[in-house]
Amino acid sequence: MASRWRGHGIQADDYGGATLGEGSGTRQVTARNGWIRAVNALVAVAALSKLDEETDHLIFGALRLAEKHADHRGGGGGTGPTGGGTNE
């Protein structure tokens, strides 16, 4: 996913100092968790602003599709019966 964001000028190291392939697993986890918190905040603010369906899909369509694929992989994170989140 980070490689997709790099095409838009966003680097993983912009969010916690970690880049993919670095030896420090802790820094990568910290950066990933920071990224997740930032995206969750963005989604929450968008929900409060009551975006129309077309705009919501334009902004969050790819994110939701990626989350759906991740949920089907059952990686243990996120929502679902094996994850830590809730199905909202």
N, C-alpha and C positions, 0 to 999 in steps of 0.2 A: 504494500500500500504506500509506503514511503516513496517508492520510486515514482508512483503516479503523481504525488504531491510535488516532487522535485521539478516536474515539468511546469509547474505553476509558481516556481520560485520559493517554495516552502521546503525547508530541510528538517529532518528529524532533530538535528542538533539545535534548531531554533526552539525546541520544546524540551529542555532539560540537559542539553549538552551531549546526548548520545547519538551516534550514527550506527547504522546497520553494519555489522561485521566487527565492531569494536569488541575487545576482550572483556570489558566490564559488563557482566550481566545485570548487576544492580543498577547501573546507570541507564541501561536500556529499559529495564522495567520501570524505573522512575520516569523516564521520558514518555514511555507508552502510557503510563497512568496519568500523567499530566495532559497528554493529548486527549485521552478519553474524557477527563474532567472538562477540558475546554470544549470539546464537541458536545458533551451533555449539557453544558451551560448554554451553548448556542441553540441547541434544540429546544431547551426550556424557554428561552427568550422568544424564539420564533413561535412557540405554542401560545405564549401570552399575547403576542402581536396579532394572532388570528390571521395568518397568511391565507390567501385563497389557495385552492387545491393545486392550480397550475404552478404558482410560484413555489409552493412547498415542494412539489415534485421536482422542479428545476433545481432547487437548492439541495434537497435531501434525498432525491431519488437514488443516486449512486450509493450513498451511505446506507440507506435501508436495504438495498439489494445486497450489499456486502455483508451486512449484519445477518440477513436471511441465510446467505450461504454459510456464514460462520456458525450460525445456530445449527444448521444441518450437519456440519462437521463434528459437532459435539465436543468442542475443545475445552469445555469446562468453565469457560468464562461467559459473561453476558447473561442473557435470559434463558429460561427453559428449565427443565427438571434437573439438569446437571450443573447449571450455572448458578451464580450467586445473586442474580438480579430477579426482577419480577416481570411477569408478562403484562405490561400495561400498554 
